[in-house]
Every structure is written in C-alpha cells, then in structure tokens.
Amino acid sequence: MGNRRFSRKRLFEIEKQGQPVDLESGSGILACVGTATQHRQGQEIITEIPIDLGAADVTIEDGSATGGVFGVAAATDSSITELTVAKFGHITEIRAILMEALDADLNVSLSLHSSAVGTDSTAPTPLATIVDLNVLGEDKSEPYDDSASTAGKFLHLEQGASSNNNGQLSQGKLLIYIHGFVAPNDL
C-alpha cells in the first residue's frame, strides 16, 4: 500500500464539513436541529449545532411563560442533547450566537436541566441558565471549570426573562458551540 496524498484544497473541504455527530435530540425539538458537526484541534473537540426555530415542517411553541421549554406542543422531550464526556469531552465552554432575529419581544435562554424536559409550561427550574439572547448577532458564552457542572445534564432552549411573546415561533436561528477536551492517550 502506498501513501495517499491529499491536496490542501481537499483537506480544507474535508475539515470544513467536520464529522457529523448524532445528538439524540428529543422529538419536541428534533426538526429544528440541523446536522451537528465536530472538529478536532489536537485534544480539543468543537461541536457546532445549528438551530432553526422557524423550521417549515413543524410548529414550535415558545414555552408560554418565562422558563418554558421551546418545542412541539405536548412533547415529552425537547432536549437538544445530553452532555456526556464520551460525546463532547470535558466541557470547558458553551457558546451561543443569535443568527436570525427571534419573534418580537422574545428572548431565548440556553439552559441545563438534570433530565430531559418537554414543552409543558410547568417545566422545572433549570439547574443553570447558560446564556440569554435577544439581539441579532449577539454572541454569549459561559465557561466551565469542572466536568460535574455539565456531565449528564440536558441542554434546552427556554423562553428567557423579559419575554412577552406567548405562542408559536415563526423565526429565529442560533448556532451553539460546545468546546470540550479529551484526555491524551497514555505515553
């Protein structure tokens, strides 16, 4: 077998696409979650998750109250993903960018729960609110310095504070980035 060589252009195209990762999103938000990809930079794993809240083939509810989980009405699981060390590495940062404006007077919060939560308006209080977004182009992140803060937790989108819209979402796009690290192999 010989050494197969790639041109720089081909390597760039391969890396640009990243490696697809199955987030195992809940049925309440699955139609809004685009193809998630992961890129490696040495021991760092960067996961990119595109979200389109105005997805044409579903009707997404905005949670009906502050803290209500976004998703298809009456869904029992509207989690984007479960954060595990096996899938994301030891998470050091979660970042969200608002790429398309939300419906008027609506904020979106990225939050962590101890279990998968549906669109029930009596959703439990999240363990942590990671970021709260409402302005086009807003880019916020939250650093983590221990795996226990995120491992085994579920990532959700919720209606943020100071929101007045209670009903169906017709627009809004976000990009979520999860930065994690894997332990190097034994030397």
N, C-alpha and C positions, 0 to 999 in steps of 0.2 A: 504494500500500500504506500502510496506517495503522500506527500504533504500537499493538502489542498489549500490554495491561497485565495483570499478574498481581496477585492479592491477596496479602497477606502470608501468609495461610494456605496458599495454593497454592505459593508459593515455599518455605515451610517443608517441605511434603510432598515437593517435588522434591529439595531438598537432603538431607532425612533419608534418602532412598533411596540417594543417591550414584549414581555412574556405575559400572556393572559392568565388571570387568576380567578378562580371561582369563589365569589364572596359568600355564596349560600344565603343571599338576601331573602327576607321574608316576602310572602305573597302580597302583602299590602303595599310594598314599595318596589318590588322587582321590576315592573315595567318602566320605572323611571331611572333605574340604574343602568348606565351604559357598560360597555366592556371595560372592566378594570384591568390594568396592566401593572407589572412590576419591572423595575430596572435595578441593576446592581451596580454599585460603585464600591468595589472591594468588599468589605463586610457590611456595608450599608444597603438596606433594601428600601426602595422608594416605591410606594404603591399609589397609583393615580386612579381616582374613582370619579367619573363624570356622572352628574345627576341632572335630569331634565324633569322638573316638576310639572311642566306643561305637556307631557307626553300625550300624543294624539289618541292612543288607543285605550286610555284609562281616565277616570275622573278621580283626582286626588283631593281629599278633604284636608283642610288646614289645621285640624285639631280642635276647632270650635272654642278654644279658650287658651289662655297663656299656659304653656306646658303641655298642651295637647299634641299628640304624635301625628305627623303627616302620614297619610296613606289612603288606600282604598277604604271606603266606608265599611265598617263592621269587620275589618281584617283583624285576625288574632295575632299576627306577627308582621310588624312593619319595620323590622330592624334592617339596617343596611348590611351589617356584618357582625360577626362575633370576633372580637380582637383576641387572637391567640398568638403565642410566641412561635408556634410551628408555622403559621401562615405569614406573619408580619415581622417576626423577630422581636427583640426587646424594644418596645416603642419609646422613642425619645421626644417625638413631636407629632402633633396632629394639626393640620393647617386646612383652612377653607377659604375659597375665593368665590365671590359672587360675580358670575359672568353674564347673567341676564337679569334685569330688574324683576323683582317679585311684584305681585299684585299690590295695588296702592295700600299704604298704611300697614304693611305686613313685615314683620321681622322673622327670620328663621334662626333657630338655635341648633347647633350640633351638640348632642348630649350623650352621656353614658348612662346605661341602666344595668342593673345586675342580672336582668333576664330580658328575653325578647318581649316587646310591648306592642300591642295593637293600636288601632285608631280610637279606642274607647276614650271619651272625654274625661274619664276619671283615672287617667294614667297616673301611675305612681310618680312621686317626685324623683327626678334623675339624681344619680349619685354625683354627677358633675355636669355643669354646662361648659362645654369646651370653648365655643365662640358664639356670638350673636351678631348676625349680619342683616343689613337692610339697605345699603347703598351700593349701587353698581360699581364694580371694581374693587370693593372692599376686600382686604386680604388680612386675615387674622389667624394667629396660631397660638397653641398652648404647649409649652414644654413639659416633659415628664422626666423625673429623675429616678423612678423606680418602676419595675415591671408590675408590681402589685396594683398600681393605680389603674392599669388598663387591661391586664391579662384576664381573660374570661368575661369581660364586660361587653355589652352590646351597644353599637353605635346607631343613633336615631336622629331624625330631623324632627324638631318640635316648633310650635308657634312660640316666637320669642316675646319678651316683655314689650310693652307699649304697642301691641298689635291691635288693630281694630277690625280687620277683615275676618269674618267668621263664615266660612263656606268653602266653595270649591276653588282650587287653584287653576289658573289658566296659563301661567308663565312663571319662569324662574329657572335659571341654570346655575349650578355650582360645580366647582372642582374641589375634591377633597384629596389631600396628600397625607399619607401616613409614613413617617420616617422611622425605621427600626434598624436594629443591628443584630447580626448573628455572631455567636462566639466563633473565633477562628478554630480551625482544626488543630489537633494536637501536633506538636512539632516532633 
